Amino acid sequence: MNTDIQTELLALQARHLKLWEAEKGTLPTQTFDAEWLSPCQVGEVLGDQITWKAQERTQQVDLKNIEDALEIKLHPAIEALFCSNYCDHIPCEFDGHPIELIQVWNDQDFLGLQENMIAHFMMQKRLKKPASMFIATCSDEMQVISILNETGQVQLETLGKKQEAVLAESLEEFLSKLNPIIL
């Protein structure tokens, strides 16, 4: 696991937690769903809300099944981002633009993410685009932020089109530039 990425991810999660505590006086909350439980849920359900805090995975997971299925070697940053802990998506601003960093809430979410990753890679191959993996959503539903698989650069990508711009040379750099927000 890339410890630099892990360090930046933990720092972002800590900034997010600090913002919630400062503005709301609580841990982050989300709507409780009894059929969508997570190891990162904390405390009791209040109304329809549950508090949560990022939780490190106790059992190691990887994305080797995707590599085998697609006959591709994933950039290590992709696995470092999605395989280290449980956490809700984190709303942030990057360079003044609202985004939402994708995270994994539970094991079912992790399986769904893997299915989406395979579909995304297959679409890119069909379009003869360089392989990349989405890591954040943007306010424009046709754009995503992704990691370019070959280089690890973080880029703005318009779905079905070419790369728009390189946002950071690495995932570590990108994570360090994110400012959490509360929606």
C-alpha positions as CSV (number, residue, x, y, z in Angstrom):
1,M,0.0,0.0,0.0
2,N,1.3,3.4,-0.9
3,T,1.9,5.1,2.5
4,D,2.1,8.6,1.0
5,I,-1.3,8.2,-0.5
6,Q,-2.6,6.7,2.8
7,T,-1.1,9.7,4.7
8,E,-2.8,12.2,2.4
9,L,-6.1,10.3,2.5
10,L,-6.1,10.2,6.3
11,A,-5.2,13.9,6.4
12,L,-8.1,14.7,4.1
13,Q,-10.5,12.6,6.3
14,A,-9.2,14.4,9.4
15,R,-9.8,17.8,7.7
16,H,-13.3,16.7,6.9
17,L,-14.0,15.5,10.4
18,K,-12.6,18.7,11.9
19,L,-14.8,20.8,9.6
20,W,-17.9,18.9,10.7
21,E,-17.0,19.2,14.4
22,A,-16.4,22.9,14.0
23,E,-19.5,23.7,12.0
24,K,-22.0,21.1,13.2
25,G,-20.6,19.9,16.6
26,T,-20.8,16.3,15.5
27,L,-19.1,13.6,13.5
28,P,-20.2,13.6,9.8
29,T,-23.8,12.4,9.3
30,Q,-25.8,10.8,6.6
31,T,-29.2,9.3,6.2
32,F,-29.5,6.0,7.9
33,D,-30.4,2.9,5.8
34,A,-30.8,-0.4,7.7
35,E,-30.0,-2.2,4.5
36,W,-26.8,-0.2,3.8
37,L,-24.8,-0.5,7.0
38,S,-21.1,0.3,7.2
39,P,-18.2,-0.5,9.6
40,C,-17.6,3.3,9.8
41,Q,-21.0,4.1,11.4
42,V,-20.7,5.4,14.9
43,G,-23.3,5.7,17.7
44,E,-27.1,5.5,17.5
45,V,-29.5,6.6,14.8
46,L,-30.9,10.0,15.6
47,G,-34.1,10.7,13.6
48,D,-33.1,9.4,10.2
49,Q,-29.4,10.3,10.6
50,I,-26.3,8.2,11.6
51,T,-22.9,9.6,12.4
52,W,-19.8,8.0,10.9
53,K,-16.0,8.2,10.9
54,A,-13.6,6.7,8.5
55,Q,-12.6,3.2,9.5
56,E,-9.4,1.3,8.5
57,R,-10.1,-2.1,6.9
58,T,-9.2,-4.9,9.2
59,Q,-9.1,-7.4,6.3
60,Q,-6.8,-6.6,3.4
61,V,-8.5,-6.4,-0.1
62,D,-7.1,-5.7,-3.5
63,L,-8.3,-5.3,-7.1
64,K,-6.5,-8.3,-8.6
65,N,-9.8,-9.7,-9.9
66,I,-10.1,-6.5,-12.1
67,E,-6.5,-6.8,-13.3
68,D,-7.1,-10.5,-14.2
69,A,-10.5,-9.9,-15.9
70,L,-9.2,-7.0,-18.0
71,E,-5.6,-8.3,-18.4
72,I,-4.3,-4.9,-17.2
73,K,-2.0,-3.8,-14.3
74,L,-3.8,-1.1,-12.3
75,H,-1.8,1.9,-11.1
76,P,-1.0,1.3,-7.4
77,A,-2.7,4.7,-6.5
78,I,-6.1,3.2,-7.5
79,E,-5.8,0.4,-5.1
80,A,-4.4,2.6,-2.4
81,L,-7.5,4.9,-2.6
82,F,-10.2,2.3,-2.6
83,C,-8.8,-0.6,-0.6
84,S,-7.6,0.9,2.6
85,N,-10.7,1.9,4.6
86,Y,-14.4,2.4,4.8
87,C,-15.7,6.0,4.4
88,D,-18.5,7.9,2.9
89,H,-17.9,10.0,-0.2
90,I,-16.2,13.3,0.8
91,P,-17.5,16.5,-0.7
92,C,-14.7,18.9,-1.5
93,E,-13.6,21.8,-3.5
94,F,-10.7,21.5,-5.9
95,D,-9.4,24.8,-7.2
96,G,-12.8,26.4,-6.3
97,H,-14.9,23.7,-8.1
98,P,-17.1,21.3,-6.1
99,I,-16.3,17.6,-6.4
100,E,-17.1,14.5,-4.4
101,L,-14.2,12.1,-3.7
102,I,-15.4,8.5,-4.1
103,Q,-14.9,6.3,-1.2
104,V,-16.1,2.8,-0.2
105,W,-19.0,2.6,2.4
106,N,-19.2,-1.1,2.9
107,D,-18.3,-4.4,1.1
108,Q,-21.4,-4.3,-1.1
109,D,-20.3,-0.8,-2.2
110,F,-16.8,-2.2,-2.9
111,L,-18.3,-4.9,-5.2
112,G,-20.4,-2.3,-7.0
113,L,-17.3,0.0,-7.5
114,Q,-15.4,-2.9,-9.0
115,E,-18.3,-3.6,-11.5
116,N,-18.3,0.1,-12.4
117,M,-14.5,0.0,-12.8
118,I,-14.6,-2.9,-15.2
119,A,-17.4,-1.2,-17.3
120,H,-15.4,2.1,-17.3
121,F,-12.2,0.4,-18.5
122,M,-14.1,-1.6,-21.2
123,M,-15.7,1.6,-22.5
124,Q,-12.4,3.3,-22.7
125,K,-10.9,0.4,-24.6
126,R,-13.8,0.4,-27.0
127,L,-13.3,4.2,-27.6
128,K,-9.5,3.7,-27.9
129,K,-8.8,6.0,-25.0
130,P,-6.0,5.7,-22.5
131,A,-7.0,3.6,-19.5
132,S,-8.1,5.7,-16.5
133,M,-10.1,5.1,-13.3
134,F,-12.7,7.6,-12.0
135,I,-12.0,8.8,-8.4
136,A,-14.3,11.8,-8.0
137,T,-17.5,13.1,-9.5
138,C,-18.0,16.7,-10.7
139,S,-21.0,19.0,-10.7
140,D,-21.2,18.4,-14.5
141,E,-22.4,14.8,-14.7
142,M,-20.5,14.3,-17.9
143,Q,-17.1,15.0,-16.2
144,V,-15.2,12.9,-13.7
145,I,-11.8,13.2,-12.1
146,S,-9.7,10.1,-12.8
147,I,-6.3,8.6,-12.4
148,L,-4.5,8.0,-15.7
149,N,-3.6,4.3,-15.3
150,E,-0.2,4.5,-17.2
151,T,1.2,7.5,-15.3
152,G,-0.8,8.0,-12.1
153,Q,-1.6,11.6,-13.1
154,V,-5.0,12.9,-11.9
155,Q,-7.0,14.3,-14.7
156,L,-10.3,15.9,-15.6
157,E,-12.1,13.7,-18.0
158,T,-15.2,14.2,-20.0
159,L,-16.9,10.9,-20.4
160,G,-16.7,9.5,-24.0
161,K,-14.2,12.3,-25.0
162,K,-10.5,13.0,-24.5
163,Q,-8.7,14.2,-21.4
164,E,-9.5,17.8,-20.5
165,A,-6.6,18.7,-18.3
166,V,-4.0,17.2,-15.8
167,L,-5.0,18.4,-12.3
168,A,-2.1,16.9,-10.4
169,E,0.9,14.8,-11.1
170,S,0.0,12.2,-8.5
171,L,-2.9,11.2,-6.3
172,E,-0.9,12.4,-3.2
173,E,-0.7,15.9,-4.7
174,F,-4.3,15.9,-5.7
175,L,-5.5,14.8,-2.2
176,S,-3.4,17.4,-0.5
177,K,-5.1,20.1,-2.6
178,L,-8.7,19.1,-1.6
179,N,-10.7,21.3,0.8
180,P,-13.6,19.4,2.4
181,I,-17.0,21.1,2.4
182,I,-20.3,20.4,4.0
183,L,-23.3,20.1,1.6
